[in-house]
Amino acid sequence: MTALPAAIASEDELRALLRARFAGTVAGDPADDRFLGLTARESQRYLHLVPALPTPAAVLVPIVDHAKELSVLLTERAPDLRHHAGQVSFPGGRLEPGDRDAVATALRETEEEIGLERRHVEVIGFLPGHLIISGYRVTPVVAFVKPGLALSLDPVEVASAFEVPLRHILNPANHRPRPRSLGGEDITLYDIPYGTHNIWGATAGMLITFYRFVMFGPDARRESEGG
């Protein structure tokens, strides 16, 4: 795996890199769908584990635009939820009939879950669709968010919100292999520990894809990269 180039020394340079990488990206082509953060080629082996017609959903990947250190805003799901209780996640959910597109879904769900108003969010692009074993096809919507905003968490869905420095996520030394068995096949996914939190599963997968896009660009097919 590759570390962030030494030339990206300042946060202004990192902001510019993010804008360049995500400029022109569009909400996912199904041919480029990913499975739990695997590369496009690796994902093809596991698509049979997902329903043929997965439910469309979207999440916001909120990059908090602190002057001195960009960070990623994440939530910890409420402990008594029926699905994914206590897991670290992005704000988001399934597309509803009134949602115009994935951006509308991500912004609506973010406002409902953590009280972050869409006027404080600047969408800069998209990651490929991510297929989830539970039957969803999730479009990650990447955005800059104004810092210092007071959040209002929905206690039914969200136990807490916290930030992780973006450079922590972009440092491959923090990507910890997690061997798993899915569909009778061995597979290596990645966790991203941070403090008392462990980011794993679909959220870690999206962040690993985010890492690849930032490092190599959306058109780079670094299929030899393990994570």
FIVEXLUM-183923 format. One record per residue (C-alpha): residue number from 1; residue in three letters; x, z, y. Coordinates in nm, 3 decimals, decimal comma. Example, Ala and Ser with C-alpha at 12.3 -4.5 7.8 and 13.67 -1.06 7.14 Angstrom:
@resi = 1; resn = ala; xx = 1,230; zz = 0,780; yy = -0,450
@resi = 2; resn = ser; xx = 1,367; zz = 0,714; yy = -0,106
//
This chain:
@resi = 1; resn = met; xx = 0,000; zz = 0,000; yy = 0,000
@resi = 2; resn = thr; xx = 0,103; zz = -0,057; yy = 0,359
@resi = 3; resn = ala; xx = 0,124; zz = 0,184; yy = 0,651
@resi = 4; resn = leu; xx = 0,013; zz = 0,109; yy = 1,007
@resi = 5; resn = pro; xx = 0,283; zz = -0,098; yy = 1,180
@resi = 6; resn = ala; xx = 0,521; zz = 0,101; yy = 1,398
@resi = 7; resn = ala; xx = 0,436; zz = -0,140; yy = 1,681
@resi = 8; resn = ile; xx = 0,089; zz = 0,016; yy = 1,699
@resi = 9; resn = ala; xx = 0,228; zz = 0,320; yy = 1,875
@resi = 10; resn = ser; xx = -0,043; zz = 0,390; yy = 2,132
@resi = 11; resn = glu; xx = -0,418; zz = 0,434; yy = 2,106
@resi = 12; resn = asp; xx = -0,464; zz = 0,139; yy = 2,343
@resi = 13; resn = glu; xx = -0,274; zz = -0,081; yy = 2,095
@resi = 14; resn = leu; xx = -0,486; zz = 0,054; yy = 1,810
@resi = 15; resn = arg; xx = -0,806; zz = -0,016; yy = 2,006
@resi = 16; resn = ala; xx = -0,688; zz = -0,371; yy = 2,068
@resi = 17; resn = leu; xx = -0,607; zz = -0,417; yy = 1,700
@resi = 18; resn = leu; xx = -0,954; zz = -0,296; yy = 1,597
@resi = 19; resn = arg; xx = -1,126; zz = -0,531; yy = 1,840
@resi = 20; resn = ala; xx = -0,916; zz = -0,822; yy = 1,719
@resi = 21; resn = arg; xx = -0,981; zz = -0,749; yy = 1,352
@resi = 22; resn = phe; xx = -1,357; zz = -0,717; yy = 1,385
@resi = 23; resn = ala; xx = -1,416; zz = -0,987; yy = 1,645
@resi = 24; resn = gly; xx = -1,644; zz = -1,253; yy = 1,501
@resi = 25; resn = thr; xx = -1,734; zz = -1,064; yy = 1,184
@resi = 26; resn = val; xx = -2,098; zz = -1,091; yy = 1,082
@resi = 27; resn = ala; xx = -2,326; zz = -0,886; yy = 0,861
@resi = 28; resn = gly; xx = -2,215; zz = -0,955; yy = 0,508
@resi = 29; resn = asp; xx = -2,206; zz = -1,267; yy = 0,302
@resi = 30; resn = pro; xx = -2,319; zz = -1,158; yy = -0,048
@resi = 31; resn = ala; xx = -2,030; zz = -1,358; yy = -0,193
@resi = 32; resn = asp; xx = -1,792; zz = -1,106; yy = -0,031
@resi = 33; resn = asp; xx = -1,972; zz = -0,791; yy = -0,149
@resi = 34; resn = arg; xx = -1,754; zz = -0,500; yy = -0,256
@resi = 35; resn = phe; xx = -1,806; zz = -0,234; yy = -0,520
@resi = 36; resn = leu; xx = -1,699; zz = 0,117; yy = -0,417
@resi = 37; resn = gly; xx = -1,409; zz = -0,007; yy = -0,207
@resi = 38; resn = leu; xx = -1,250; zz = -0,236; yy = -0,463
@resi = 39; resn = thr; xx = -1,115; zz = -0,573; yy = -0,354
@resi = 40; resn = ala; xx = -1,350; zz = -0,871; yy = -0,370
@resi = 41; resn = arg; xx = -1,185; zz = -0,993; yy = -0,691
@resi = 42; resn = glu; xx = -1,188; zz = -0,653; yy = -0,859
@resi = 43; resn = ser; xx = -1,550; zz = -0,599; yy = -0,760
@resi = 44; resn = gln; xx = -1,667; zz = -0,895; yy = -0,967
@resi = 45; resn = arg; xx = -1,599; zz = -0,698; yy = -1,287
@resi = 46; resn = tyr; xx = -1,850; zz = -0,429; yy = -1,195
@resi = 47; resn = leu; xx = -2,137; zz = -0,603; yy = -1,020
@resi = 48; resn = his; xx = -2,340; zz = -0,586; yy = -1,340
@resi = 49; resn = leu; xx = -2,366; zz = -0,210; yy = -1,286
@resi = 50; resn = val; xx = -2,580; zz = -0,267; yy = -0,976
@resi = 51; resn = pro; xx = -2,945; zz = -0,387; yy = -0,987
@resi = 52; resn = ala; xx = -2,989; zz = -0,761; yy = -0,940
@resi = 53; resn = leu; xx = -3,194; zz = -0,699; yy = -0,625
@resi = 54; resn = pro; xx = -3,038; zz = -0,395; yy = -0,457
@resi = 55; resn = thr; xx = -3,221; zz = -0,225; yy = -0,170
@resi = 56; resn = pro; xx = -3,075; zz = -0,327; yy = 0,168
@resi = 57; resn = ala; xx = -2,932; zz = -0,043; yy = 0,376
@resi = 58; resn = ala; xx = -2,688; zz = 0,005; yy = 0,662
@resi = 59; resn = val; xx = -2,456; zz = 0,276; yy = 0,791
@resi = 60; resn = leu; xx = -2,273; zz = 0,324; yy = 1,117
@resi = 61; resn = val; xx = -1,895; zz = 0,359; yy = 1,105
@resi = 62; resn = pro; xx = -1,857; zz = 0,548; yy = 1,434
@resi = 63; resn = ile; xx = -1,508; zz = 0,540; yy = 1,587
@resi = 64; resn = val; xx = -1,502; zz = 0,809; yy = 1,854
@resi = 65; resn = asp; xx = -1,309; zz = 0,669; yy = 2,150
@resi = 66; resn = his; xx = -1,103; zz = 0,973; yy = 2,250
@resi = 67; resn = ala; xx = -0,836; zz = 0,883; yy = 2,502
@resi = 68; resn = lys; xx = -0,553; zz = 1,049; yy = 2,308
@resi = 69; resn = glu; xx = -0,662; zz = 1,003; yy = 1,946
@resi = 70; resn = leu; xx = -0,931; zz = 0,781; yy = 1,797
@resi = 71; resn = ser; xx = -1,132; zz = 0,946; yy = 1,522
@resi = 72; resn = val; xx = -1,409; zz = 0,866; yy = 1,275
@resi = 73; resn = leu; xx = -1,731; zz = 1,066; yy = 1,289
@resi = 74; resn = leu; xx = -1,867; zz = 1,169; yy = 0,949
@resi = 75; resn = thr; xx = -2,148; zz = 1,390; yy = 0,827
@resi = 76; resn = glu; xx = -2,188; zz = 1,634; yy = 0,542
@resi = 77; resn = arg; xx = -2,527; zz = 1,591; yy = 0,380
@resi = 78; resn = ala; xx = -2,758; zz = 1,887; yy = 0,346
@resi = 79; resn = pro; xx = -2,702; zz = 2,088; yy = 0,024
@resi = 80; resn = asp; xx = -3,060; zz = 2,069; yy = -0,100
@resi = 81; resn = leu; xx = -3,116; zz = 1,694; yy = -0,074
@resi = 82; resn = arg; xx = -3,239; zz = 1,520; yy = -0,387
@resi = 83; resn = his; xx = -2,965; zz = 1,258; yy = -0,376
@resi = 84; resn = his; xx = -2,596; zz = 1,297; yy = -0,278
@resi = 85; resn = ala; xx = -2,640; zz = 1,658; yy = -0,166
@resi = 86; resn = gly; xx = -2,334; zz = 1,800; yy = 0,010
@resi = 87; resn = gln; xx = -2,142; zz = 1,473; yy = 0,007
@resi = 88; resn = val; xx = -1,954; zz = 1,334; yy = 0,304
@resi = 89; resn = ser; xx = -2,121; zz = 1,023; yy = 0,441
@resi = 90; resn = phe; xx = -2,175; zz = 0,794; yy = 0,736
@resi = 91; resn = pro; xx = -2,508; zz = 0,817; yy = 0,918
@resi = 92; resn = gly; xx = -2,742; zz = 0,552; yy = 0,787
@resi = 93; resn = gly; xx = -3,012; zz = 0,459; yy = 0,539
@resi = 94; resn = arg; xx = -3,236; zz = 0,187; yy = 0,404
@resi = 95; resn = leu; xx = -3,375; zz = -0,098; yy = 0,614
@resi = 96; resn = glu; xx = -3,731; zz = -0,025; yy = 0,723
@resi = 97; resn = pro; xx = -3,995; zz = -0,294; yy = 0,793
@resi = 98; resn = gly; xx = -3,959; zz = -0,248; yy = 1,169
@resi = 99; resn = asp; xx = -3,581; zz = -0,293; yy = 1,169
@resi = 100; resn = arg; xx = -3,466; zz = -0,625; yy = 1,309
@resi = 101; resn = asp; xx = -3,134; zz = -0,624; yy = 1,123
@resi = 102; resn = ala; xx = -2,857; zz = -0,401; yy = 0,987
@resi = 103; resn = val; xx = -2,751; zz = -0,298; yy = 1,338
@resi = 104; resn = ala; xx = -3,103; zz = -0,179; yy = 1,417
@resi = 105; resn = thr; xx = -3,111; zz = 0,021; yy = 1,094
@resi = 106; resn = ala; xx = -2,771; zz = 0,183; yy = 1,152
@resi = 107; resn = leu; xx = -2,853; zz = 0,277; yy = 1,511
@resi = 108; resn = arg; xx = -3,200; zz = 0,410; yy = 1,426
@resi = 109; resn = glu; xx = -3,077; zz = 0,618; yy = 1,134
@resi = 110; resn = thr; xx = -2,783; zz = 0,752; yy = 1,337
@resi = 111; resn = glu; xx = -3,014; zz = 0,863; yy = 1,616
@resi = 112; resn = glu; xx = -3,253; zz = 1,026; yy = 1,366
@resi = 113; resn = glu; xx = -2,981; zz = 1,203; yy = 1,166
@resi = 114; resn = ile; xx = -2,740; zz = 1,325; yy = 1,432
@resi = 115; resn = gly; xx = -2,907; zz = 1,255; yy = 1,766
@resi = 116; resn = leu; xx = -2,649; zz = 0,998; yy = 1,879
@resi = 117; resn = glu; xx = -2,831; zz = 0,765; yy = 2,116
@resi = 118; resn = arg; xx = -2,766; zz = 0,394; yy = 2,079
@resi = 119; resn = arg; xx = -2,677; zz = 0,358; yy = 2,448
@resi = 120; resn = his; xx = -2,354; zz = 0,544; yy = 2,367
@resi = 121; resn = val; xx = -2,262; zz = 0,305; yy = 2,083
@resi = 122; resn = glu; xx = -2,071; zz = -0,025; yy = 2,117
@resi = 123; resn = val; xx = -2,089; zz = -0,234; yy = 1,800
@resi = 124; resn = ile; xx = -1,767; zz = -0,431; yy = 1,744
@resi = 125; resn = gly; xx = -1,826; zz = -0,583; yy = 1,399
@resi = 126; resn = phe; xx = -1,901; zz = -0,544; yy = 1,032
@resi = 127; resn = leu; xx = -1,740; zz = -0,474; yy = 0,697
@resi = 128; resn = pro; xx = -1,856; zz = -0,663; yy = 0,386
@resi = 129; resn = gly; xx = -2,164; zz = -0,537; yy = 0,208
@resi = 130; resn = his; xx = -2,092; zz = -0,250; yy = -0,031
@resi = 131; resn = leu; xx = -2,287; zz = -0,227; yy = -0,357
@resi = 132; resn = ile; xx = -2,373; zz = 0,122; yy = -0,474
@resi = 133; resn = ile; xx = -2,456; zz = 0,224; yy = -0,832
@resi = 134; resn = ser; xx = -2,770; zz = 0,400; yy = -0,709
@resi = 135; resn = gly; xx = -2,912; zz = 0,057; yy = -0,626
@resi = 136; resn = tyr; xx = -2,828; zz = -0,011; yy = -0,260
@resi = 137; resn = arg; xx = -2,645; zz = -0,287; yy = -0,079
@resi = 138; resn = val; xx = -2,501; zz = -0,119; yy = 0,231
@resi = 139; resn = thr; xx = -2,385; zz = -0,302; yy = 0,540
@resi = 140; resn = pro; xx = -2,126; zz = -0,095; yy = 0,732
@resi = 141; resn = val; xx = -2,164; zz = -0,149; yy = 1,110
@resi = 142; resn = val; xx = -1,838; zz = -0,067; yy = 1,292
@resi = 143; resn = ala; xx = -1,869; zz = 0,071; yy = 1,645
@resi = 144; resn = phe; xx = -1,695; zz = 0,259; yy = 1,922
@resi = 145; resn = val; xx = -1,872; zz = 0,578; yy = 2,033
@resi = 146; resn = lys; xx = -1,826; zz = 0,765; yy = 2,359
@resi = 147; resn = pro; xx = -1,647; zz = 1,099; yy = 2,310
@resi = 148; resn = gly; xx = -1,775; zz = 1,441; yy = 2,409
@resi = 149; resn = leu; xx = -2,142; zz = 1,380; yy = 2,331
@resi = 150; resn = ala; xx = -2,362; zz = 1,667; yy = 2,217
@resi = 151; resn = leu; xx = -2,514; zz = 1,589; yy = 1,878
@resi = 152; resn = ser; xx = -2,848; zz = 1,711; yy = 1,748
@resi = 153; resn = leu; xx = -2,835; zz = 1,727; yy = 1,369
@resi = 154; resn = asp; xx = -3,145; zz = 1,689; yy = 1,155
@resi = 155; resn = pro; xx = -3,112; zz = 1,998; yy = 0,932
@resi = 156; resn = val; xx = -3,321; zz = 1,839; yy = 0,659
@resi = 157; resn = glu; xx = -3,058; zz = 1,569; yy = 0,606
@resi = 158; resn = val; xx = -2,733; zz = 1,683; yy = 0,767
@resi = 159; resn = ala; xx = -2,549; zz = 2,011; yy = 0,719
@resi = 160; resn = ser; xx = -2,265; zz = 1,934; yy = 0,961
@resi = 161; resn = ala; xx = -2,075; zz = 1,662; yy = 1,144
@resi = 162; resn = phe; xx = -1,699; zz = 1,641; yy = 1,183
@resi = 163; resn = glu; xx = -1,428; zz = 1,400; yy = 1,293
@resi = 164; resn = val; xx = -1,125; zz = 1,269; yy = 1,106
@resi = 165; resn = pro; xx = -0,832; zz = 1,116; yy = 1,299
@resi = 166; resn = leu; xx = -0,836; zz = 0,742; yy = 1,246
@resi = 167; resn = arg; xx = -0,462; zz = 0,739; yy = 1,177
@resi = 168; resn = his; xx = -0,522; zz = 0,983; yy = 0,889
@resi = 169; resn = ile; xx = -0,756; zz = 0,727; yy = 0,732
@resi = 170; resn = leu; xx = -0,517; zz = 0,440; yy = 0,799
@resi = 171; resn = asn; xx = -0,228; zz = 0,623; yy = 0,633
@resi = 172; resn = pro; xx = -0,218; zz = 0,516; yy = 0,265
@resi = 173; resn = ala; xx = -0,039; zz = 0,840; yy = 0,176
@resi = 174; resn = asn; xx = -0,380; zz = 1,004; yy = 0,222
@resi = 175; resn = his; xx = -0,556; zz = 0,776; yy = -0,029
@resi = 176; resn = arg; xx = -0,566; zz = 0,977; yy = -0,353
@resi = 177; resn = pro; xx = -0,637; zz = 0,792; yy = -0,681
@resi = 178; resn = arg; xx = -0,946; zz = 0,908; yy = -0,872
@resi = 179; resn = pro; xx = -0,967; zz = 0,764; yy = -1,228
@resi = 180; resn = arg; xx = -1,326; zz = 0,718; yy = -1,342
@resi = 181; resn = ser; xx = -1,515; zz = 0,558; yy = -1,627
@resi = 182; resn = leu; xx = -1,799; zz = 0,327; yy = -1,530
@resi = 183; resn = gly; xx = -1,995; zz = 0,112; yy = -1,769
@resi = 184; resn = gly; xx = -1,748; zz = 0,193; yy = -2,044
@resi = 185; resn = glu; xx = -1,452; zz = 0,071; yy = -1,839
@resi = 186; resn = asp; xx = -1,177; zz = 0,271; yy = -1,677
@resi = 187; resn = ile; xx = -1,153; zz = 0,224; yy = -1,303
@resi = 188; resn = thr; xx = -0,938; zz = 0,377; yy = -1,029
@resi = 189; resn = leu; xx = -1,114; zz = 0,460; yy = -0,704
@resi = 190; resn = tyr; xx = -0,978; zz = 0,660; yy = -0,412
@resi = 191; resn = asp; xx = -1,056; zz = 0,988; yy = -0,239
@resi = 192; resn = ile; xx = -0,946; zz = 1,069; yy = 0,117
@resi = 193; resn = pro; xx = -0,903; zz = 1,448; yy = 0,156
@resi = 194; resn = tyr; xx = -0,902; zz = 1,595; yy = 0,504
@resi = 195; resn = gly; xx = -0,881; zz = 1,969; yy = 0,562
@resi = 196; resn = thr; xx = -1,159; zz = 2,138; yy = 0,366
@resi = 197; resn = his; xx = -1,342; zz = 1,807; yy = 0,319
@resi = 198; resn = asn; xx = -1,301; zz = 1,553; yy = 0,042
@resi = 199; resn = ile; xx = -1,425; zz = 1,203; yy = 0,123
@resi = 200; resn = trp; xx = -1,508; zz = 1,020; yy = -0,200
@resi = 201; resn = gly; xx = -1,751; zz = 0,776; yy = -0,359
@resi = 202; resn = ala; xx = -1,917; zz = 0,509; yy = -0,147
@resi = 203; resn = thr; xx = -1,796; zz = 0,654; yy = 0,184
@resi = 204; resn = ala; xx = -1,433; zz = 0,659; yy = 0,072
@resi = 205; resn = gly; xx = -1,479; zz = 0,308; yy = -0,064
@resi = 206; resn = met; xx = -1,596; zz = 0,180; yy = 0,272
@resi = 207; resn = leu; xx = -1,303; zz = 0,350; yy = 0,444
@resi = 208; resn = ile; xx = -1,059; zz = 0,192; yy = 0,199
@resi = 209; resn = thr; xx = -1,211; zz = -0,148; yy = 0,283
@resi = 210; resn = phe; xx = -1,186; zz = -0,056; yy = 0,652
@resi = 211; resn = tyr; xx = -0,816; zz = 0,022; yy = 0,599
@resi = 212; resn = arg; xx = -0,758; zz = -0,319; yy = 0,437
@resi = 213; resn = phe; xx = -0,935; zz = -0,500; yy = 0,720
@resi = 214; resn = val; xx = -0,737; zz = -0,321; yy = 0,989
@resi = 215; resn = met; xx = -0,407; zz = -0,378; yy = 0,810
@resi = 216; resn = phe; xx = -0,458; zz = -0,735; yy = 0,691
@resi = 217; resn = gly; xx = -0,757; zz = -0,878; yy = 0,881
@resi = 218; resn = pro; xx = -1,101; zz = -0,980; yy = 0,754
@resi = 219; resn = asp; xx = -0,973; zz = -1,311; yy = 0,620
@resi = 220; resn = ala; xx = -0,681; zz = -1,165; yy = 0,427
@resi = 221; resn = arg; xx = -0,737; zz = -1,163; yy = 0,051
@resi = 222; resn = arg; xx = -0,489; zz = -0,892; yy = -0,047
@resi = 223; resn = glu; xx = -0,616; zz = -0,875; yy = -0,403
@resi = 224; resn = ser; xx = -0,286; zz = -0,727; yy = -0,521
@resi = 225; resn = glu; xx = -0,342; zz = -0,420; yy = -0,302
@resi = 226; resn = gly; xx = -0,457; zz = -0,126; yy = -0,509
@resi = 227; resn = gly; xx = -0,623; zz = 0,062; yy = -0,222
//
